[in-house]
Amino acid sequence: MAWVEKRGTKFRVRLRMPDGTVTTDSTHERRADATIRAKEIDVEVARDTFIDPRGGRTP
């Protein structure tokens, strides 16, 4: 399940991964945009189409 946190003047979408770690999916200027993204993540997880955002990071 994803949730929204306020960080400074922005809002970030956080989620708990299956391995138990908490990660940030994205940041947004408005809470409404962050809430929509959090709901999108919940739908993607339910459909088993969610792609881990950590997979594209360059070490």
C-alpha distance matrix in Angstrom:
0.0 3.8 6.7 10.5 13.2 16.9 18.9 22.6 23.2 20.1 16.4 13.9 10.4 8.7 6.1 7.0 9.1 10.6 13.6 12.0 12.6 10.8 11.7 12.4 12.0 14.5 16.5 18.0 21.0 19.8 16.8 17.0 16.6 13.6 11.9 12.9 11.6 8.0 8.6 10.4 7.8 5.8 9.5 10.4 8.3 9.7 13.0 12.9 14.1 11.7 14.1 13.5 14.8 16.7 18.8 21.0 22.0 25.7 26.7
3.8 0.0 3.8 7.1 10.1 13.6 15.6 19.2 19.6 16.4 12.7 10.2 6.7 5.6 4.4 7.2 9.7 12.4 14.8 13.1 12.6 9.8 9.8 9.5 9.0 11.0 12.8 14.3 17.3 16.3 13.5 14.0 13.3 10.1 9.0 10.4 8.7 5.1 7.3 9.0 6.6 6.4 10.1 10.8 9.7 11.8 14.6 14.5 14.8 11.8 13.6 12.8 13.0 15.2 17.8 19.4 20.1 23.8 25.0
6.7 3.8 0.0 3.8 6.7 10.3 12.7 16.2 16.7 13.8 10.1 8.3 5.8 5.4 6.4 9.3 12.5 15.4 17.4 15.0 14.1 10.8 10.8 9.8 10.1 11.1 11.7 12.8 15.3 14.0 10.8 12.0 12.1 8.6 7.5 10.2 9.3 5.9 8.5 11.1 9.6 9.5 13.0 14.2 13.4 15.3 18.1 18.2 18.3 15.3 16.9 15.7 15.3 17.3 20.2 21.5 21.7 25.3 26.5
10.5 7.1 3.8 0.0 3.8 6.8 9.6 12.8 12.9 10.2 6.5 5.7 4.7 6.2 8.9 12.1 15.2 18.4 20.1 17.7 16.1 12.4 11.7 9.6 10.2 9.9 9.3 9.8 11.9 10.6 7.6 9.7 9.9 6.4 6.4 9.8 9.2 7.0 10.1 12.4 11.6 12.4 15.5 16.5 16.4 18.4 20.9 21.1 20.6 17.5 18.6 17.4 16.1 18.2 21.3 21.9 21.9 25.3 26.5
13.2 10.1 6.7 3.8 0.0 3.8 6.3 9.7 10.6 8.6 5.6 5.4 6.5 7.2 10.5 13.3 16.5 19.9 20.9 18.2 16.1 12.4 11.8 9.8 11.5 10.8 9.4 10.3 11.8 11.2 8.8 11.8 12.2 8.8 9.7 13.2 12.4 10.7 13.9 16.0 14.9 15.9 19.1 19.9 19.5 21.8 24.2 24.1 23.6 20.3 20.9 19.1 17.4 18.9 22.3 22.8 22.1 25.2 26.1
16.9 13.6 10.3 6.8 3.8 0.0 3.8 6.3 7.1 6.0 4.4 6.4 9.0 10.4 14.0 16.8 19.9 23.4 24.2 21.5 19.2 15.4 14.5 12.0 13.6 12.0 9.5 9.6 9.9 9.8 8.1 11.8 12.4 9.8 11.4 14.7 14.3 13.3 16.5 18.5 17.8 19.1 22.1 22.8 22.8 25.1 27.4 27.4 26.6 23.2 23.5 21.8 19.6 21.0 24.5 24.4 23.5 26.3 27.3
18.9 15.6 12.7 9.6 6.3 3.8 0.0 3.8 6.1 5.4 5.7 6.8 10.2 11.2 14.9 17.5 20.2 23.9 24.2 21.6 18.8 15.2 13.9 11.4 13.5 11.8 9.0 10.0 10.3 11.5 10.9 14.6 14.5 11.9 14.2 17.2 16.1 15.5 19.0 20.5 19.5 21.2 24.2 24.4 24.4 27.0 29.1 28.7 27.6 24.1 23.8 21.7 19.1 19.9 23.5 23.2 21.7 24.2 25.0
22.6 19.2 16.2 12.8 9.7 6.3 3.8 0.0 3.8 5.6 7.9 9.9 13.5 14.9 18.6 21.3 23.9 27.6 27.8 25.3 22.3 18.8 17.4 14.7 16.6 14.4 11.1 11.3 10.4 12.0 12.3 16.0 16.0 14.2 16.7 19.5 18.8 18.6 22.0 23.4 22.7 24.6 27.4 27.6 27.9 30.5 32.5 32.1 30.9 27.4 26.9 24.9 22.1 22.8 26.3 25.6 23.9 26.1 26.8
23.2 19.6 16.7 12.9 10.6 7.1 6.1 3.8 0.0 3.8 7.0 10.1 13.7 15.9 19.7 22.7 25.3 29.0 29.6 27.3 24.5 20.8 19.0 15.8 16.9 14.1 10.4 9.4 7.4 9.0 10.2 13.7 13.7 12.7 15.4 17.9 17.5 18.0 21.1 22.4 22.3 24.3 26.8 27.2 27.9 30.4 32.1 32.1 30.6 27.3 27.0 25.5 22.5 23.8 27.1 26.0 24.8 27.0 28.3
20.1 16.4 13.8 10.2 8.6 6.0 5.4 5.6 3.8 0.0 3.8 6.6 10.2 12.8 16.5 19.8 22.2 25.9 26.7 24.7 21.8 18.2 16.0 12.6 13.3 10.4 6.7 5.8 5.0 7.0 8.0 11.3 10.7 9.3 12.4 14.7 13.9 14.6 17.8 18.8 18.7 20.8 23.3 23.5 24.3 26.9 28.4 28.4 26.8 23.5 23.3 21.9 19.0 20.5 23.7 22.7 21.8 24.3 25.8
16.4 12.7 10.1 6.5 5.6 4.4 5.7 7.9 7.0 3.8 0.0 3.8 6.8 9.6 13.3 16.7 19.2 22.9 24.0 21.9 19.4 15.6 13.7 10.4 11.0 8.6 5.6 5.2 6.2 6.6 5.9 9.3 8.7 6.4 9.1 11.7 11.0 11.1 14.3 15.6 15.4 17.3 19.9 20.3 20.9 23.4 25.1 25.2 23.9 20.6 20.8 19.5 17.0 18.9 22.1 21.6 21.0 24.0 25.5
13.9 10.2 8.3 5.7 5.4 6.4 6.8 9.9 10.1 6.6 3.8 0.0 3.8 6.3 9.9 13.3 15.6 19.4 20.4 18.5 15.9 12.2 10.0 6.7 7.4 5.7 4.2 6.2 8.8 9.5 8.5 11.1 9.8 6.5 9.2 11.5 9.7 9.3 13.0 13.9 12.9 15.0 17.8 17.8 18.1 20.9 22.6 22.3 21.0 17.6 17.5 15.9 13.5 15.2 18.5 18.3 17.8 20.9 22.4
10.4 6.7 5.8 4.7 6.5 9.0 10.2 13.5 13.7 10.2 6.8 3.8 0.0 3.8 6.9 10.6 12.8 16.4 17.9 16.2 14.1 10.5 8.6 5.7 5.5 5.5 6.2 8.1 11.4 11.3 9.6 11.2 9.7 6.0 7.7 9.6 7.2 6.1 9.9 10.7 9.3 11.4 14.3 14.2 14.4 17.1 19.0 18.7 17.6 14.2 14.6 13.3 11.6 13.8 16.8 17.2 17.3 20.8 22.3
8.7 5.6 5.4 6.2 7.2 10.4 11.2 14.9 15.9 12.8 9.6 6.3 3.8 0.0 3.8 7.1 9.7 13.3 14.5 12.5 10.5 6.8 5.7 4.5 5.9 7.7 9.2 11.7 14.8 14.9 12.8 14.6 13.4 9.7 10.6 12.6 10.1 7.9 11.4 12.4 9.9 11.3 14.7 14.4 13.6 16.5 18.7 17.9 17.4 13.8 14.1 12.1 11.0 12.5 15.8 16.9 16.7 20.2 21.1
6.1 4.4 6.4 8.9 10.5 14.0 14.9 18.6 19.7 16.5 13.3 9.9 6.9 3.8 0.0 3.8 6.3 9.7 11.4 9.7 8.4 5.6 5.7 6.5 7.2 10.2 12.4 14.9 18.2 18.0 15.8 16.9 15.7 12.2 12.3 13.8 11.2 8.4 11.1 11.9 8.7 9.4 12.9 12.4 10.7 13.7 16.1 15.0 15.1 11.6 12.3 10.3 10.5 11.8 14.7 16.6 16.9 20.4 21.2
7.0 7.2 9.3 12.1 13.3 16.8 17.5 21.3 22.7 19.8 16.7 13.3 10.6 7.1 3.8 0.0 3.8 6.7 8.1 6.0 5.7 4.4 6.4 9.0 10.1 13.5 15.9 18.6 21.9 21.7 19.4 20.5 19.5 15.9 15.8 17.2 14.7 11.8 14.0 14.7 11.2 11.2 14.6 13.8 11.3 14.0 16.6 14.9 15.8 12.5 13.2 10.8 11.8 12.2 14.9 17.5 17.6 21.0 21.2
9.1 9.7 12.5 15.2 16.5 19.9 20.2 23.9 25.3 22.2 19.2 15.6 12.8 9.7 6.3 3.8 0.0 3.8 5.4 5.4 5.5 6.1 7.3 10.2 10.7 14.5 17.4 20.4 23.9 24.1 22.0 22.9 21.4 18.1 18.2 19.0 16.0 13.6 15.5 15.4 11.6 12.0 14.8 13.1 10.4 13.4 15.4 13.0 13.9 10.7 10.9 8.3 10.2 10.2 12.3 15.3 15.8 19.0 19.3
10.6 12.4 15.4 18.4 19.9 23.4 23.9 27.6 29.0 25.9 22.9 19.4 16.4 13.3 9.7 6.7 3.8 0.0 3.8 5.4 7.5 9.4 11.0 14.0 14.3 18.1 21.2 24.0 27.5 27.5 25.3 26.0 24.5 21.4 21.1 21.6 18.9 16.4 17.6 17.4 13.7 13.4 15.7 14.0 10.7 13.1 15.1 12.3 14.0 11.7 12.2 10.2 13.0 12.8 14.0 17.4 18.2 21.2 21.2
13.6 14.8 17.4 20.1 20.9 24.2 24.2 27.8 29.6 26.7 24.0 20.4 17.9 14.5 11.4 8.1 5.4 3.8 0.0 3.8 5.8 9.0 11.0 14.5 15.6 19.3 22.2 25.4 28.9 29.2 27.2 28.3 26.8 23.4 23.5 24.4 21.4 19.0 20.8 20.6 16.8 16.8 19.3 17.5 14.4 16.9 18.8 15.8 17.2 14.7 14.3 11.6 13.9 12.6 14.0 17.5 17.6 20.2 19.5
12.0 13.1 15.0 17.7 18.2 21.5 21.6 25.3 27.3 24.7 21.9 18.5 16.2 12.5 9.7 6.0 5.4 5.4 3.8 0.0 3.8 6.6 9.7 13.3 14.9 18.4 20.9 24.0 27.2 27.4 25.1 26.5 25.4 21.8 21.8 23.2 20.6 17.8 19.8 20.2 16.5 16.3 19.3 18.1 15.0 17.5 19.9 17.4 18.9 16.0 16.0 13.2 14.8 13.8 16.0 19.2 18.9 21.6 20.9
12.6 12.6 14.1 16.1 16.1 19.2 18.8 22.3 24.5 21.8 19.4 15.9 14.1 10.5 8.4 5.7 5.5 7.5 5.8 3.8 0.0 3.8 6.5 10.2 12.4 15.7 18.0 21.4 24.6 25.2 23.2 24.9 23.6 20.0 20.6 22.1 19.2 16.8 19.4 19.7 16.0 16.6 19.7 18.3 15.7 18.7 20.9 18.4 19.1 15.8 15.2 11.8 12.6 11.2 14.0 16.8 16.0 18.7 18.0
10.8 9.8 10.8 12.4 12.4 15.4 15.2 18.8 20.8 18.2 15.6 12.2 10.5 6.8 5.6 4.4 6.1 9.4 9.0 6.6 3.8 0.0 3.8 7.1 9.7 12.7 14.6 17.8 20.9 21.5 19.5 21.4 20.1 16.5 17.2 19.0 16.2 13.8 16.7 17.3 13.9 14.8 18.2 17.1 15.0 18.1 20.4 18.5 18.7 15.2 14.8 11.6 11.6 11.0 14.4 16.5 15.7 18.8 18.6
11.7 9.8 10.8 11.7 11.8 14.5 13.9 17.4 19.0 16.0 13.7 10.0 8.6 5.7 5.7 6.4 7.3 11.0 11.0 9.7 6.5 3.8 0.0 3.8 6.4 9.4 11.6 15.1 18.4 19.3 17.9 19.7 18.0 14.5 15.9 17.3 14.1 12.5 15.8 15.8 12.6 14.4 17.5 16.0 14.7 18.1 19.9 18.0 17.5 13.7 12.8 9.6 8.5 8.2 11.9 13.4 12.6 15.9 16.2
12.4 9.5 9.8 9.6 9.8 12.0 11.4 14.7 15.8 12.6 10.4 6.7 5.7 4.5 6.5 9.0 10.2 14.0 14.5 13.3 10.2 7.1 3.8 0.0 3.8 5.8 7.9 11.3 14.7 15.8 14.8 16.7 14.7 11.3 13.4 14.8 11.6 10.7 14.3 14.2 11.7 14.0 16.9 15.7 15.2 18.6 20.2 18.8 17.7 13.9 13.0 10.4 8.2 9.1 12.7 13.3 12.6 15.9 16.9
12.0 9.0 10.1 10.2 11.5 13.6 13.5 16.6 16.9 13.3 11.0 7.4 5.5 5.9 7.2 10.1 10.7 14.3 15.6 14.9 12.4 9.7 6.4 3.8 0.0 3.8 7.3 10.3 14.1 15.0 14.2 15.3 12.8 9.9 12.0 12.4 8.9 8.8 12.1 11.3 9.0 12.0 14.3 12.8 13.0 16.5 17.6 16.4 14.8 11.1 10.3 8.6 6.2 8.6 11.4 11.7 12.0 15.7 17.4
14.5 11.0 11.1 9.9 10.8 12.0 11.8 14.4 14.1 10.4 8.6 5.7 5.5 7.7 10.2 13.5 14.5 18.1 19.3 18.4 15.7 12.7 9.4 5.8 3.8 0.0 3.8 6.8 10.5 11.9 11.9 13.2 10.3 7.9 11.0 11.5 8.3 9.3 12.7 12.0 10.8 14.0 16.0 14.9 15.9 19.1 20.0 19.2 17.2 13.8 13.0 11.8 8.9 11.3 13.9 13.3 13.4 16.7 18.8
16.5 12.8 11.7 9.3 9.4 9.5 9.0 11.1 10.4 6.7 5.6 4.2 6.2 9.2 12.4 15.9 17.4 21.2 22.2 20.9 18.0 14.6 11.6 7.9 7.3 3.8 0.0 3.8 7.1 9.1 9.6 11.6 9.1 7.1 10.7 11.8 9.6 10.8 14.2 14.1 13.5 16.4 18.6 18.0 19.0 22.0 23.1 22.7 20.7 17.4 16.8 15.6 12.6 14.6 17.4 16.5 16.1 19.0 20.9
18.0 14.3 12.8 9.8 10.3 9.6 10.0 11.3 9.4 5.8 5.2 6.2 8.1 11.7 14.9 18.6 20.4 24.0 25.4 24.0 21.4 17.8 15.1 11.3 10.3 6.8 3.8 0.0 3.8 5.6 7.1 8.8 6.4 5.7 9.5 10.4 9.3 11.1 14.0 14.2 14.6 17.3 19.0 19.0 20.5 23.0 24.1 24.2 22.2 19.3 19.1 18.4 15.6 18.0 20.6 19.4 19.4 22.2 24.4
21.0 17.3 15.3 11.9 11.8 9.9 10.3 10.4 7.4 5.0 6.2 8.8 11.4 14.8 18.2 21.9 23.9 27.5 28.9 27.2 24.6 20.9 18.4 14.7 14.1 10.5 7.1 3.8 0.0 3.8 6.9 8.9 7.6 8.0 11.3 12.5 12.3 14.1 16.7 17.2 18.0 20.4 22.1 22.4 24.0 26.3 27.4 27.8 25.8 22.9 22.9 22.2 19.3 21.6 24.2 22.8 22.6 25.2 27.3
19.8 16.3 14.0 10.6 11.2 9.8 11.5 12.0 9.0 7.0 6.6 9.5 11.3 14.9 18.0 21.7 24.1 27.5 29.2 27.4 25.2 21.5 19.3 15.8 15.0 11.9 9.1 5.6 3.8 0.0 3.8 5.4 5.5 6.6 8.8 10.3 11.2 12.7 14.7 15.8 17.1 19.0 20.6 21.5 23.1 25.0 26.3 27.2 25.4 22.8 23.4 23.1 20.6 23.2 25.8 24.8 24.9 27.8 29.9
16.8 13.5 10.8 7.6 8.8 8.1 10.9 12.3 10.2 8.0 5.9 8.5 9.6 12.8 15.8 19.4 22.0 25.3 27.2 25.1 23.2 19.5 17.9 14.8 14.2 11.9 9.6 7.1 6.9 3.8 0.0 3.8 5.5 5.1 6.1 8.6 9.9 10.4 12.3 14.2 15.3 16.6 18.6 19.9 21.1 22.7 24.5 25.4 24.2 21.6 22.5 22.1 20.2 22.7 25.5 25.1 25.3 28.4 30.3
17.0 14.0 12.0 9.7 11.8 11.8 14.6 16.0 13.7 11.3 9.3 11.1 11.2 14.6 16.9 20.5 22.9 26.0 28.3 26.5 24.9 21.4 19.7 16.7 15.3 13.2 11.6 8.8 8.9 5.4 3.8 0.0 3.8 5.4 5.1 6.3 8.8 9.9 10.7 12.4 14.4 15.5 16.8 18.5 20.2 21.4 22.8 24.3 23.0 20.8 22.2 22.4 20.8 23.8 26.1 25.7 26.4 29.7 31.9
16.6 13.3 12.1 9.9 12.2 12.4 14.5 16.0 13.7 10.7 8.7 9.8 9.7 13.4 15.7 19.5 21.4 24.5 26.8 25.4 23.6 20.1 18.0 14.7 12.8 10.3 9.1 6.4 7.6 5.5 5.5 3.8 0.0 3.8 5.4 5.2 6.4 8.7 10.1 10.7 12.5 14.5 15.6 16.6 18.6 20.2 21.2 22.4 20.6 18.4 19.4 19.7 17.8 21.0 23.1 22.4 23.2 26.5 28.9
13.6 10.1 8.6 6.4 8.8 9.8 11.9 14.2 12.7 9.3 6.4 6.5 6.0 9.7 12.2 15.9 18.1 21.4 23.4 21.8 20.0 16.5 14.5 11.3 9.9 7.9 7.1 5.7 8.0 6.6 5.1 5.4 3.8 0.0 3.8 5.4 5.1 6.2 8.7 9.8 10.6 12.6 14.4 15.3 16.6 18.6 20.0 20.8 19.3 16.6 17.5 17.3 15.5 18.4 20.9 20.6 21.2 24.6 26.7
11.9 9.0 7.5 6.4 9.7 11.4 14.2 16.7 15.4 12.4 9.1 9.2 7.7 10.6 12.3 15.8 18.2 21.1 23.5 21.8 20.6 17.2 15.9 13.4 12.0 11.0 10.7 9.5 11.3 8.8 6.1 5.1 5.4 3.8 0.0 3.8 5.4 5.0 6.3 8.6 9.9 10.7 12.6 14.3 15.5 16.8 18.6 19.8 18.9 16.6 18.3 18.4 17.3 20.3 22.7 22.9 23.8 27.3 29.3
12.9 10.4 10.2 9.8 13.2 14.7 17.2 19.5 17.9 14.7 11.7 11.5 9.6 12.6 13.8 17.2 19.0 21.6 24.4 23.2 22.1 19.0 17.3 14.8 12.4 11.5 11.8 10.4 12.5 10.3 8.6 6.3 5.2 5.4 3.8 0.0 3.8 5.4 5.2 6.2 8.7 10.0 10.7 12.4 14.4 15.5 16.6 18.2 16.9 15.1 17.0 17.8 16.9 20.3 22.1 22.1 23.6 27.1 29.5
11.6 8.7 9.3 9.2 12.4 14.3 16.1 18.8 17.5 13.9 11.0 9.7 7.2 10.1 11.2 14.7 16.0 18.9 21.4 20.6 19.2 16.2 14.1 11.6 8.9 8.3 9.6 9.3 12.3 11.2 9.9 8.8 6.4 5.1 5.4 3.8 0.0 3.8 5.4 4.9 6.2 8.7 9.9 10.4 12.3 14.2 15.2 16.1 14.4 12.1 13.5 14.2 13.1 16.5 18.3 18.4 19.8 23.4 25.7
8.0 5.1 5.9 7.0 10.7 13.3 15.5 18.6 18.0 14.6 11.1 9.3 6.1 7.9 8.4 11.8 13.6 16.4 19.0 17.8 16.8 13.8 12.5 10.7 8.8 9.3 10.8 11.1 14.1 12.7 10.4 9.9 8.7 6.2 5.0 5.4 3.8 0.0 3.8 5.4 5.1 6.4 8.9 9.9 10.7 12.5 14.4 15.1 14.4 11.8 13.7 13.8 13.3 16.4 18.5 19.3 20.5 24.2 26.1
8.6 7.3 8.5 10.1 13.9 16.5 19.0 22.0 21.1 17.8 14.3 13.0 9.9 11.4 11.1 14.0 15.5 17.6 20.8 19.8 19.4 16.7 15.8 14.3 12.1 12.7 14.2 14.0 16.7 14.7 12.3 10.7 10.1 8.7 6.3 5.2 5.4 3.8 0.0 3.8 5.3 5.1 6.4 8.7 9.9 10.7 12.5 14.1 13.6 12.0 14.7 15.6 15.7 19.0 20.7 21.6 23.2 26.9 29.0
10.4 9.0 11.1 12.4 16.0 18.5 20.5 23.4 22.4 18.8 15.6 13.9 10.7 12.4 11.9 14.7 15.4 17.4 20.6 20.2 19.7 17.3 15.8 14.2 11.3 12.0 14.1 14.2 17.2 15.8 14.2 12.4 10.7 9.8 8.6 6.2 4.9 5.4 3.8 0.0 3.8 5.4 5.1 6.2 8.6 9.9 10.6 12.1 10.8 9.4 11.9 13.5 13.7 17.3 18.4 19.1 21.1 24.8 27.2
7.8 6.6 9.6 11.6 14.9 17.8 19.5 22.7 22.3 18.7 15.4 12.9 9.3 9.9 8.7 11.2 11.6 13.7 16.8 16.5 16.0 13.9 12.6 11.7 9.0 10.8 13.5 14.6 18.0 17.1 15.3 14.4 12.5 10.6 9.9 8.7 6.2 5.1 5.3 3.8 0.0 3.8 5.4 5.0 6.1 8.5 9.8 10.2 9.3 6.9 9.4 10.4 11.0 14.3 15.6 16.8 18.7 22.4 24.5
5.8 6.4 9.5 12.4 15.9 19.1 21.2 24.6 24.3 20.8 17.3 15.0 11.4 11.3 9.4 11.2 12.0 13.4 16.8 16.3 16.6 14.8 14.4 14.0 12.0 14.0 16.4 17.3 20.4 19.0 16.6 15.5 14.5 12.6 10.7 10.0 8.7 6.4 5.1 5.4 3.8 0.0 3.8 5.5 5.2 6.2 8.7 9.8 10.2 8.6 11.9 12.8 14.1 17.0 18.3 20.0 21.9 25.6 27.4
9.5 10.1 13.0 15.5 19.1 22.1 24.2 27.4 26.8 23.3 19.9 17.8 14.3 14.7 12.9 14.6 14.8 15.7 19.3 19.3 19.7 18.2 17.5 16.9 14.3 16.0 18.6 19.0 22.1 20.6 18.6 16.8 15.6 14.4 12.6 10.7 9.9 8.9 6.4 5.1 5.4 3.8 0.0 3.8 5.4 5.1 6.2 8.5 8.6 8.4 12.0 14.0 15.5 18.7 19.4 20.8 23.2 26.9 29.0
10.4 10.8 14.2 16.5 19.9 22.8 24.4 27.6 27.2 23.5 20.3 17.8 14.2 14.4 12.4 13.8 13.1 14.0 17.5 18.1 18.3 17.1 16.0 15.7 12.8 14.9 18.0 19.0 22.4 21.5 19.9 18.5 16.6 15.3 14.3 12.4 10.4 9.9 8.7 6.2 5.0 5.5 3.8 0.0 3.8 5.4 5.1 5.9 5.0 4.8 8.4 10.8 12.6 15.8 16.0 17.5 20.2 23.7 25.9
8.3 9.7 13.4 16.4 19.5 22.8 24.4 27.9 27.9 24.3 20.9 18.1 14.4 13.6 10.7 11.3 10.4 10.7 14.4 15.0 15.7 15.0 14.7 15.2 13.0 15.9 19.0 20.5 24.0 23.1 21.1 20.2 18.6 16.6 15.5 14.4 12.3 10.7 9.9 8.6 6.1 5.2 5.4 3.8 0.0 3.8 5.4 4.9 6.2 5.2 8.7 10.2 12.7 15.3 15.7 17.9 20.2 23.8 25.5
9.7 11.8 15.3 18.4 21.8 25.1 27.0 30.5 30.4 26.9 23.4 20.9 17.1 16.5 13.7 14.0 13.4 13.1 16.9 17.5 18.7 18.1 18.1 18.6 16.5 19.1 22.0 23.0 26.3 25.0 22.7 21.4 20.2 18.6 16.8 15.5 14.2 12.5 10.7 9.9 8.5 6.2 5.1 5.4 3.8 0.0 3.8 5.5 7.8 8.4 12.1 13.9 16.5 19.1 19.3 21.6 24.0 27.5 29.2
13.0 14.6 18.1 20.9 24.2 27.4 29.1 32.5 32.1 28.4 25.1 22.6 19.0 18.7 16.1 16.6 15.4 15.1 18.8 19.9 20.9 20.4 19.9 20.2 17.6 20.0 23.1 24.1 27.4 26.3 24.5 22.8 21.2 20.0 18.6 16.6 15.2 14.4 12.5 10.6 9.8 8.7 6.2 5.1 5.4 3.8 0.0 3.8 5.5 7.7 11.3 13.9 16.6 19.3 18.9 20.9 23.7 27.1 29.1
12.9 14.5 18.2 21.1 24.1 27.4 28.7 32.1 32.1 28.4 25.2 22.3 18.7 17.9 15.0 14.9 13.0 12.3 15.8 17.4 18.4 18.5 18.0 18.8 16.4 19.2 22.7 24.2 27.8 27.2 25.4 24.3 22.4 20.8 19.8 18.2 16.1 15.1 14.1 12.1 10.2 9.8 8.5 5.9 4.9 5.5 3.8 0.0 3.8 5.8 8.8 11.2 14.3 16.6 15.9 18.3 21.1 24.3 26.1
14.1 14.8 18.3 20.6 23.6 26.6 27.6 30.9 30.6 26.8 23.9 21.0 17.6 17.4 15.1 15.8 13.9 14.0 17.2 18.9 19.1 18.7 17.5 17.7 14.8 17.2 20.7 22.2 25.8 25.4 24.2 23.0 20.6 19.3 18.9 16.9 14.4 14.4 13.6 10.8 9.3 10.2 8.6 5.0 6.2 7.8 5.5 3.8 0.0 3.8 6.4 9.7 12.3 15.0 14.0 15.8 18.9 22.1 24.3
11.7 11.8 15.3 17.5 20.3 23.2 24.1 27.4 27.3 23.5 20.6 17.6 14.2 13.8 11.6 12.5 10.7 11.7 14.7 16.0 15.8 15.2 13.7 13.9 11.1 13.8 17.4 19.3 22.9 22.8 21.6 20.8 18.4 16.6 16.6 15.1 12.1 11.8 12.0 9.4 6.9 8.6 8.4 4.8 5.2 8.4 7.7 5.8 3.8 0.0 3.8 6.5 8.9 11.7 11.4 13.3 16.0 19.5 21.6
14.1 13.6 16.9 18.6 20.9 23.5 23.8 26.9 27.0 23.3 20.8 17.5 14.6 14.1 12.3 13.2 10.9 12.2 14.3 16.0 15.2 14.8 12.8 13.0 10.3 13.0 16.8 19.1 22.9 23.4 22.5 22.2 19.4 17.5 18.3 17.0 13.5 13.7 14.7 11.9 9.4 11.9 12.0 8.4 8.7 12.1 11.3 8.8 6.4 3.8 0.0 3.8 6.2 8.7 7.8 9.6 12.5 15.8 18.0
13.5 12.8 15.7 17.4 19.1 21.8 21.7 24.9 25.5 21.9 19.5 15.9 13.3 12.1 10.3 10.8 8.3 10.2 11.6 13.2 11.8 11.6 9.6 10.4 8.6 11.8 15.6 18.4 22.2 23.1 22.1 22.4 19.7 17.3 18.4 17.8 14.2 13.8 15.6 13.5 10.4 12.8 14.0 10.8 10.2 13.9 13.9 11.2 9.7 6.5 3.8 0.0 3.8 5.4 5.6 8.2 10.2 13.7 15.3
14.8 13.0 15.3 16.1 17.4 19.6 19.1 22.1 22.5 19.0 17.0 13.5 11.6 11.0 10.5 11.8 10.2 13.0 13.9 14.8 12.6 11.6 8.5 8.2 6.2 8.9 12.6 15.6 19.3 20.6 20.2 20.8 17.8 15.5 17.3 16.9 13.1 13.3 15.7 13.7 11.0 14.1 15.5 12.6 12.7 16.5 16.6 14.3 12.3 8.9 6.2 3.8 0.0 3.8 5.4 6.3 7.8 11.5 13.6
16.7 15.2 17.3 18.2 18.9 21.0 19.9 22.8 23.8 20.5 18.9 15.2 13.8 12.5 11.8 12.2 10.2 12.8 12.6 13.8 11.2 11.0 8.2 9.1 8.6 11.3 14.6 18.0 21.6 23.2 22.7 23.8 21.0 18.4 20.3 20.3 16.5 16.4 19.0 17.3 14.3 17.0 18.7 15.8 15.3 19.1 19.3 16.6 15.0 11.7 8.7 5.4 3.8 0.0 3.8 5.6 5.6 9.1 10.4
18.8 17.8 20.2 21.3 22.3 24.5 23.5 26.3 27.1 23.7 22.1 18.5 16.8 15.8 14.7 14.9 12.3 14.0 14.0 16.0 14.0 14.4 11.9 12.7 11.4 13.9 17.4 20.6 24.2 25.8 25.5 26.1 23.1 20.9 22.7 22.1 18.3 18.5 20.7 18.4 15.6 18.3 19.4 16.0 15.7 19.3 18.9 15.9 14.0 11.4 7.8 5.6 5.4 3.8 0.0 3.8 5.7 8.6 10.3
21.0 19.4 21.5 21.9 22.8 24.4 23.2 25.6 26.0 22.7 21.6 18.3 17.2 16.9 16.6 17.5 15.3 17.4 17.5 19.2 16.8 16.5 13.4 13.3 11.7 13.3 16.5 19.4 22.8 24.8 25.1 25.7 22.4 20.6 22.9 22.1 18.4 19.3 21.6 19.1 16.8 20.0 20.8 17.5 17.9 21.6 20.9 18.3 15.8 13.3 9.6 8.2 6.3 5.6 3.8 0.0 3.8 6.5 9.4
22.0 20.1 21.7 21.9 22.1 23.5 21.7 23.9 24.8 21.8 21.0 17.8 17.3 16.7 16.9 17.6 15.8 18.2 17.6 18.9 16.0 15.7 12.6 12.6 12.0 13.4 16.1 19.4 22.6 24.9 25.3 26.4 23.2 21.2 23.8 23.6 19.8 20.5 23.2 21.1 18.7 21.9 23.2 20.2 20.2 24.0 23.7 21.1 18.9 16.0 12.5 10.2 7.8 5.6 5.7 3.8 0.0 3.8 6.3
25.7 23.8 25.3 25.3 25.2 26.3 24.2 26.1 27.0 24.3 24.0 20.9 20.8 20.2 20.4 21.0 19.0 21.2 20.2 21.6 18.7 18.8 15.9 15.9 15.7 16.7 19.0 22.2 25.2 27.8 28.4 29.7 26.5 24.6 27.3 27.1 23.4 24.2 26.9 24.8 22.4 25.6 26.9 23.7 23.8 27.5 27.1 24.3 22.1 19.5 15.8 13.7 11.5 9.1 8.6 6.5 3.8 0.0 3.8
26.7 25.0 26.5 26.5 26.1 27.3 25.0 26.8 28.3 25.8 25.5 22.4 22.3 21.1 21.2 21.2 19.3 21.2 19.5 20.9 18.0 18.6 16.2 16.9 17.4 18.8 20.9 24.4 27.3 29.9 30.3 31.9 28.9 26.7 29.3 29.5 25.7 26.1 29.0 27.2 24.5 27.4 29.0 25.9 25.5 29.2 29.1 26.1 24.3 21.6 18.0 15.3 13.6 10.4 10.3 9.4 6.3 3.8 0.0
